[in-house]
Amino acid sequence: MNDGMVLLEGATEPDRRGAAAGGGEIIAYTCRAPDKGTENEDTVAVIPYGPGAAVMLVADGAGGLPAGKRASLTAAQSLAASLQRSMAETMLLRTAILDGIDAANAAVQALGNGSATTLTVVTVEGPVVRAYQIGDSEALVVGQRGLVRLQTMPHSPTGFAVEAGFLDEKQALHHEDRHLVSNFLGAPDMRIDVGAELRLQPRDTILLASDGLMDNVHLEEIVERIRKGPLADAAERVIALARHRMAVTSTAQPSKPDDLSLILFRKTAEQPIVPVEDS
């Protein structure tokens, strides 16, 4: 394991950790579904990559398939081990992530129990952010004034429909096929969506979250709760709303009990970001 790694997995009670990595402050959180008697199937990890970079991931073991928790944990541990080897070889972070995801995919397949997991990874290297997407856990970068600067597309029928303009985000949140996922780590046809590099602006907030958040809280509600204020308070606001939605059935708002996991990241004041000049 990497020194300083934060790993949250199998939580039966809310598990919340603070960390510092990649020149920023991090809040990591996970909790099992309120109607669930078994272990949380999500795994959340923060993996330092040398002194100036961090790798953050959320993995959601596939519900309804065997050993979802084992799949998500295996993926996180395998990626972390691969990154440790890559650091020793001073490998470029992008190459290290792609190699690590391939290793994680092979490790989940090697479990031999038909299990699978989503995997969303965000890297922070100095001021540069990049997202890697497999499945329907999502990542956002939000400016202090509420501008969504990055949003990954969930690999699902509703996600593709939103991207194509056939559904809007609110319709997708209530759609009967919202639970379907079309891409998993552990599948032989797994594919990785590699995002473009994004340069962080001062006070940007990064969010990674499982569908326990994204299926219960509208995008604009998430943005409003995380865009400003102390990071710990931002985490509390968005977690409280998601858990309230899961507990209260309403025809007007989504209510889908599920494991809930997220990571929030924001550069610290001691690590200023030089704004990009407009060309």
N, C-alpha and C positions, 0 to 999 in steps of 0.2 A: 504493500500500500504506500501511497505517497505521504510524506510527512505533511501534517496539517490538513489532511483530507477530512471532510465532513461527510458522514454517511448516515442517512435516516432510512430505516427499512422495517417492515413488519410491525409498525406501530399499532398497538391496540388503544392507546390513549394519545391525545395530541402531543406531538413532539416538535419543539421549536428550538432552533439553534441560531445564534449569531456567529458571524465569522468575518475575517478580513482577508481578502485575497485579490489579486489583480488590480491593486491600487484602489480598492473600494470596500464599502460595507455591504455585507450580505446577510439576509434573513432567509433561512430555510425552514420549511414547515411541512408536516404530513400528519394526517389523521385518517382513521378508517371511517367508512360510511356509518351514519348513525343507526342504520337498521341491520348492521352486520355483526355476527358473533364470531367470525373467523378473522384471521390476520389481514391487515392492510396489504394489498398486492402492489402498491407503489414503492419505488425506491427513488430517493433524492440524494444527489451527491454534489459536492463542490471539491474540485481537485486542483490544487495549485500546480502551475506548470512553470517552474522557475520563479524568480523573484518578482517578475512583472506581469505575469499572465495567470488567468484562471479559466478552468473549464467547469461549466455548470450543466447539470443534466437532470431531467425528470423522466423516469421510465414507469409506465403503467402496465403491469401484467394483464394480459388479455383476460377479461371476465368471461366465464363460461368455458374456458379452456383449462386443462389441468396445470396445476403448479404455476399459476401466474406470478405469484410472489417470488418463486425460485427463479423464474425467467428474468424478471426485472432486476433482481439482485445479482444474478449471474452476469447480466449485461453490464451493469455498473462496475462490478469488480473486475471483469475482463477488460473493459475500457481503461480503468485506472491502472491496471497492471501493464497494459500495452503502452500507456502514456509514460509510465515510469521508465520503461525500456527506451522509449523514444527520447526522453530527456537525457538519458545517459549518452545517447548517440548525437545529441544536439540537433535533432531533427526539426524541421519547420513545423509549426503547430498545425497548420492545415493538413499537411501530409500525415502527421501523427494522429490526428483525429480520424481521418479516412481509414488509415490502417487499423486504428483502434476499434472503429465501428465494424469493420470486416471481421476482426478477431472476436468481437462480442457476438456478432451474428453466428459465427461458427460455434462459439461456446454454447449459445442457446440451442442451436440445432443438435449439438452433441449431447444435450440432456436426454434426448431420445424419448421425451414424454408428450410430444405434440404441443408444448407450451410456446408462448410467444409474448412479445411485449412491444409497446411503443417506445420510442426513444427520441427525445428532443434535446439537443446539445447547443449551448451558446458559449462561445469563447470570447474572452476579453484579453486583448494583448495591447497594453498601452491604451491609446484612445480608439483602437479598432475592434469592432464587434463583428462576429459572423455566426450565423445559425445553420444548424444541420438538422433535418427533419425526417423522421420515419414514424408515421401514424398520426394520431389526432391530439396528442399533447401539443401545446402551442407556445410560441414565444412572441413577446412584444418589446419594442423600445418606444417609450413615451416621453415626450418633452414636458418641461414643467408647465407649459401653457396648455397641454392636452393634445398636442399634435402626435399622431401615431406615425412614427418614423420607420418602423419595421413591424410587420405582422406575418408570421408564417401561415401557410395554408394547410389546414388539416387534411390528411389523406383519407377522405371519406366521400360518399356520394353527395352529402350536403355541402361539404367543403368545396368540392369541385363545382357544384351548382352555384354557390355564392361567387366563386372566382369567375365563372362564365356569365354571371349576371342574371341567372334564372331565378335565384332566390336572394332576398336581402338577409342581413345577419339576424334580424328578429324572426323572420319566417323560418330560417334554418334552425334556430334555437328551439322552436316548437315542433319541428318536423318529425314525423313518425319514424323516419330512417336515421335520425340524428345519432343513434347508438352504433351504426354500422361503420366499420373501419376497413380500409382497402389496402393497407400496407403495414407490415409488422416486421420487427426484428425477430429472426428465428425462422422466417419463411424463405424458401429457396429463391423466390423472385423478389426479395427485399430490394428496395431502391432508396437512395439517399438524395434528398433535395438539399443542395448546397447553396446557401444564400450568398449574395454579394457582400463584399466588405462594406460596413457602415462606420463612419467616424462619429464617435460620441460627442455630443455637445454638452456644455456645462449643465448639470442638474438633470440630465436624462436619467430615466429609471428603466431598468431591464426587468421583465417578468418572464418566467417560465412557469407553466402550470399544466396539470393534468385536466382531463375533461370534468373532473369533479368541480372545478371552478368554471371552466369555459361553458359547460352545459347548464349552469345555474345562474350566471350573472351576465348581463348584457355588456357588450364591449364598452359602451360609453360609461357604464357604471364602474367598470374596472378602472378605466382611465381616470375618472374623477377621483377615485379613492387612492390611487398610487402615485399621481403625478407630482405631489408636493407634500411638505411636512416631513417630520422625522420618519425614517424608513420603517422603524418598528411600529409606529402608529399606522402607516400606510398598510402594512401587512395585517394588522389587527382589523382595520376597517373592511378590507376585502374578504378576509376569512370570516368575519362575523356575518357579513351579508350572505356569503355562500352557504354557511351552516344554517342560517335562518331560512333560506329558500328550501333547503333540503328537508327542514323540519315542518314546514307549513305548506300544505297542498293548496294550490290556487289555480284557477283557470286563466287568470290574467298574467301570471308569472311562471317561469319554469320551476319545476321541483323534482329533481332527479337525484335521490340519495346515491352517493358514490364516494369512494375514497377521494380525499382532497389533498393535493400536494402542490407546493409552489416554492419558487425561489424569487426573491427580489434582490436587485443589485443596483448600487449607485456609487459613483466615484466620490471619494472623500474630498473635503476641502483642501487637505494637504497634498492631493494629487490633482492639480488643476489640469484642465483640458484646454488646449489652444483652439479657439474656434476656427473653422475652415473659412478662408476668404472666398467670397463670391467671385466667380470669374466673369 
